[in-house]
Amino acid sequence: MIAPSILSADFARLADEAAAVAGADWLHVDVMDAHFVPNLTLGLPVVEALLRATDIPLDCHLMIEDPDRWAVGYAEAGARNVTVHVEAAADPVALAANLRSAGALAGLSLKPETPLEPYLDVLRHYDTLLVMSVEPGFGGQGFIHHVLDKVRTVRRLVDTGHLKLLVEIDGGINDSTIEAAAEAGVDCFVAGSAVYGAEHPAIALEALRTRAARVSAHRSTEGAR
């Protein structure tokens, strides 16, 4: 799955920018409040407008304080997946249940330096895990390779039936990094500048999908031996 990030799109033309990636699996929307992260982007009214402008399911990544209070509104609006940060959630288990009750998939995100192991039990209540491969807050950063250790750990737990999760990665995904992420076991790749910085976003999207699918198919074959 490829989820282009509109953080790298033209905010004055979001409907057109969504149409430019019509083949995307999800459209990734970064919501930042200038408190949890040092940047301010957009909020629920813009997400509601975007939902009216595109049929691509929205993948809302909430980099905000107090997601227990605000996240459910994005699910009620119609977002397909709503991801909160474990570092910000007061009661992540209850929040997952509330997001699901409101009609969305529940996603949990970890910053690059946040360890995975303390949250393995919490992840049993979630549908997606978003592994951050850059520090959250700004697009265009370099990929942090050591986060792939988290991906490999979760992939093993999913493959052995201990967890049931879609594994997503966000940050620095491009032609040079997507194969390593796919090899580690990522299911969904968030890509911002690699898609929207290209002359033809739809072609760039499909090129990323082809690279990831080739490695993922090889990985699946190896695992079956």
N, C-alpha and C positions, 0 to 999 in steps of 0.2 A: 504494500500500500504506500502511496505517495500523498503527502499532505502539504501542499504549498503554503507557505506562511505569508499572510498579507502584511506582516510587519515590513516586508521588503517591497510591497506594492505601493502604488500611488493612491494615497488616502482620499484624494479628491475625485478618484474614478473607481471606487471599489466595485461597483456593479460591472463595469467593463473589465476590471482586473480579474474578477471571478469568472467571467465568461471566457477570458483568455486561457483558463486552465480547466476547461469543461471536462476533461478526461480525468481529473483528480478524484481520488477516493474520498478524501476529506479536504476541507479548507480550514487551515489552522489559523486561529484568531488569538493573538496575544493580548490579554487584558492586563494592563499594568497601572498601579495606583500611585506611583512615586513615593510609596512608603515601604512596602515589602521589597521593592526594587527601585533603583534610582532613575526611573523613567516613567513617563506618563503617556499612555496611548489612547485607548478608547474604552467605552463601557457598554452597558446593556442597551441603551437606545440605538447605538450604531449596530450592535449585533442583531437587534430586532429588524432594523432596516435591511441588513445584509441577508437575513433569512427570507425576506420578501423578494430579494433580487436574484437569488440563486437557488438551484435545486441541489447543489453539492452539500452534503452533510457538513455541518460546522463542528469543528474540533476546538472548543474553547479552553484555552490554557490560562488559568487565573493566577497571575502573579500579584496577589493582593493580600493585605491583612484581613483578618476576620472572615475567611471564606465560609465559615459555618453560618454566618449571617447572609452573605451575598450570593453564594454559588447556586443555590436552588433556583433563583430567578432566571438564570441562564438555561437551566434544564426546562423550566416551565415555559420559557419563550420558544423552545424547540430545538436547542442545540443537541446534536447527536451524542457528543462526548463532552463531558465537563471535567476538567482536570484541576485539582487543587494541590497545593504544596503541603507536604507533611510537616514542614517546618513552621507553617502558619496555622494549621488546623488545630483547634482545641480538642475536638472529639472526632477523629477521622473515621471511626467505625460508624458512628451515628450519621455523619455527613454522607458517607457512601450510601447508606440506606435511604436517606432523604433524596439524594440525587436520583437514585433508581426509582423511587416512588413518584418522582416528578417526571419520569419518562426518558431520562438520559442514561447513557453508560457513565459509570463513575470511574474517574481516572485519578491516580495518585502520582505526583511528581517528586523527584529527589534532586536537589542541587548536586553538582559534581563531587563535593567533599562530604556529602551526607551519606553515612554508611547504610547499606541495605539491610543487614542482618536484624537490627532492632525492630524492623517493620514487616518482617515476613508474615507474622500472624495477621497484621492489619491488612496486608495485601490479599488475604483470602476473601475479603469483603469487597474487593474492587474488580473492575472489568479490564482496566488498562493500567500499565505502569509506564510513565514517561520519564526516561532517563535523560537528564540534562547533560549534554556534552560540551556546553559552555556555561559560564556564569549567567544566570538569567538577568535580563534587563535590556540588552542591546543586541541587534543583529550584526552579522558580519564578523564575528569573532572566530578565532582558530579552534579547531576540534581538539578536545582533551581526550587523548587516547585511553588513559587508564580507566575511564568510566566503562569501557567495554568489559572489564572484569565483572561488573554488576550485571551486565547483559548476559554474560555467559552463565552466571550463577542462576539467574531467573530462568533462562532458557532451559537449563537442566531440570529445574523444579517443574516447569511447565511440561516438558517432554516426559517426565516420569509421573505426571499426574498429581503432584503435590500442590500445584497452583494452576488456576485456570485464568490466564491473562493474555491480553494482547500487549506485546512489548514494543514500545514506541521510543524513538530517540529524536532529540531536538538540539541543534547547534552545530554549525560548521559542516553540515552534510552537503557534499558536492561530488563531482566525478572522482576526486582523489580519495574520498573517505567512505563513500557509501558501500564499497565492497567489503571493507573491514567490518563495518557495522552489520552487514548482512551475514558475513561469515560468523560473527559472534552470536547471531540469532535474533536480530531485530525483525519485527513484522511490519512496522509502519515508520516511514522516514519523513520527518518534517524538513523541508528545504525552502529557504527563503531566497537569498540572492542568487543561488544556483538556478532557480527557476525564473524569478522576476527580473533578475539582472541580465538574462539572456535576450537576444534579439527576438526569438520566437519561444515564449514560455511553454507552449504546448509541446513543442519538439524537445525542449530541454527536460520537461517532465518525463516524457516517454523514454528518453535516453537514460535517465536515472532509474526508471522502472526496469529497463532491460538489464542494466548492470546488476541491480539488486537481485532480480529474478534468476539470472544466470548463476550467481554465487549461491543463492538460497537453494536452487535445484541441486547443485553439486553437494551442498551441505546435507540435504535430505538423503541423497543417495549414499553418502558416506555413513550417515547415521543408521541406515538400514542394513549395513553389512555386518 
